């Protein structure tokens, strides 16, 4: 039985109607989940919509509480309550399905806030100065992440013209290591702002890749 943590971060919603301004990244995640659950109907699903419940930004009080060496106070525990909840969801998950549009060539602020809450010392990673330059080590392991992305422009893949501007997929892949992710997959669509045949073809190509990925998983 697979436990899936589904995380959505677009400010746009997705429904099955034809309303304008639909979220393509959410659509891809919805389609992935639909196909995956056909093959794995007994999966447990944890839904986390970051647009509806944005995680708070970390602050000085959060840092002080998370790095506390001794038993934390009731006030410090309260400061870390959201972080504890979000980390518990990650710990439970075998598969993390994350949808993220590209905003200003990176991830949405709510998603970055989520990562800042869950990547936490002595919870998801350890820090041991005796290891030298490799002092940070993940504490979790064995997880898979499927990242579904969308962008308004194009040519962001490795080796393409705008690859140096892509701070979405590569950033998330790097951070996912500290969530215990060992197998990382990304499926995305492009040309959204052009609203032409290239965008339509890109979405259709993404759907085909989703079907192949589900069969592989």
N, C-alpha and C positions, 0 to 999 in steps of 0.2 A: 504494500500500500504506500503510495507516494504522497508526501505532504508538499503542496505547492504554495509558495508565497507569491501572490500576484500583486505587483506594484505598478500603479499608473501615476503619471506625473504631468500630463498635458492639462493646460487650463481649458482646453476644449473638451467637450463630451463626445461620446459616440453612441448613436442609436441606429437601429436598422432602417430608419426612414431616410429620406433624401434631403434632409435639411442642410443648409449651407454651413460652412465652418465646422464640419465634423473633424474629429481627431483621427488622423490616419494611423498614428502609432497605437492608439487605443483599438482601432479597428483590427490592426494586425495581431495585437495581443488577444483580442476577443476571438479571432479566427483560429489562432494557435490553440487557445484553451478549448474551443469547440472540438477541434480535431483530436487533440490529445485526450480529452475525456471520453471520446468514442472508444478509444483504444484502452483507456485506463479509467473506467467508470467509478472505481472505488477510491479514487484519489480524494484526499482531504485538502480543502482550499481555504487559505487565509487571504482575504482581500484587504489591501491597503491602498486607498485612493488619497494620494498626497495633496491633490488639489482641493479635496473636500476637508481634509484634516491635516493642514500643513504642520510639519514638525517645527518647534521653536528653534531659532538659531542658538547655538551654544554661546555662552558668555563666560565671564571670569568666574562666577559662582559655580558654573558647570565644570569648568576645568579644575577648580580647587577641589570639588567633591570627587571627581573621577580620578584624580591623582592622590587622593588622601591615603596615607600610609596605614592609618589605624582605623578602627571602627568608625563609620561615619555617623554624624548626628542625624536627628530626625529631620532637621531642615535640609541637610545635604541629601538625605534619602529622597526627599520631596523634589529636589532639583533634578535628580536623576531618574525620576519615575517614568517619564516618557521614554528615555533612553533604555531603561530596563525592559519596558514593554516591547519596544521595537527590536531589541536584541533577542528577546525570547522568541519572537516570531521567526527571526533568521535562524536561530538554533534549531527550531522545530523543522524547518524546511529542508527537503531533499532537493527540490527544484525551485529556483527563483525565476519567475517570468516577469520581466521588467519592460514597460513601454516608456519611451522617452523621445520627445521631439527635440530637434536641434534649435536651441534659442541662442542667437548671437554666437554661433559656432561652438556652443557647449551645452551642458545639461541645464534644465530648469532649476531655478533657485530652490524650489521645494525638495527636489531630488538631492541636491548638494547638501541641504540641511539634514535630510534623512541619513545620508552617508556619514555626516559629521556626528550624528547621534549614535550610530551603530558601530562605527569603528572606534573602539574604546579600549584603552590599556587594561590589561588583566581580564578583559571580557572577550574580545575578539582577536586581540594580539598581545604579545608579551614584549617587554623591553628588557634586554639583558646586555649591559654595556660590556660585559666580558667577551661577548661575541664580536666585538669590534664593529666593522662597518655593516655587519648583518645583525644588528642589535634587535631589530623588529622582526618578529616571527608570528605567523598566523596561529591562532589557537583552535580554529575550526577547520574541518576538512570534509572531503567527499561530496561536495555539493555541485550542482550543475546550474548554470545561468543561461537563460535565453533572453537576449536583448532585442526588442523590436523598436526600430527607430524610423523617423521620418524627417525629411529636410526640404526646405523650399528651393534650394539650389541643387547642384549636382557635382559629380566627379570628386567625391570625398574619400573614396576607397584608397587603400595603400597603393602608391605608384601613380595615382591619377593627379590631375592638375591642382586640385584643392586639398589634397591629403594633408598638407601642412597646416591647414585651417581647421581640421577636424579635431575638436577637443571634446567630442561627445563619446563615441564608442571606445576609443583608446583610453580615455580617462576612466570610464566605467570598468573596462576590462582590468586596468591596473588596480583599481580599488577593490574589485571583486575578490582578489586574492585574500584580502583581510576579512572576507565573509566566509572563507572556507571553500570558495569556488575552484574546482579543479578542471572542469570542462565548461568552456565558454563558447557560446554561439551567438552570432548577430545576424539579423535579417532586417533590411531596411528598404525604404522607398525614397525616391528623389523627385525633383522637379515639381513639388507641390504648388509653388507660387506661379508656375508657368501655366498650370491648368490646361495642358494640351495633351496630345497623344503620348508624348514621352512620359508624362506622369501616369497616365492610364496603364501604359506598358510596364512601368516600374512597379506599380502596385500589383499587377497581375504576376509579374516575375517573383515578387516577394511572396505571394500566395503559394506559388509552386514550390518555392524554397521551404516554406513552412510545412507543406505536406511532406516533402522529402525529409525534413528534420524530424517531424513527428514519427515517421516510419523508422528513422534511425534510433531515436530515443526509446 
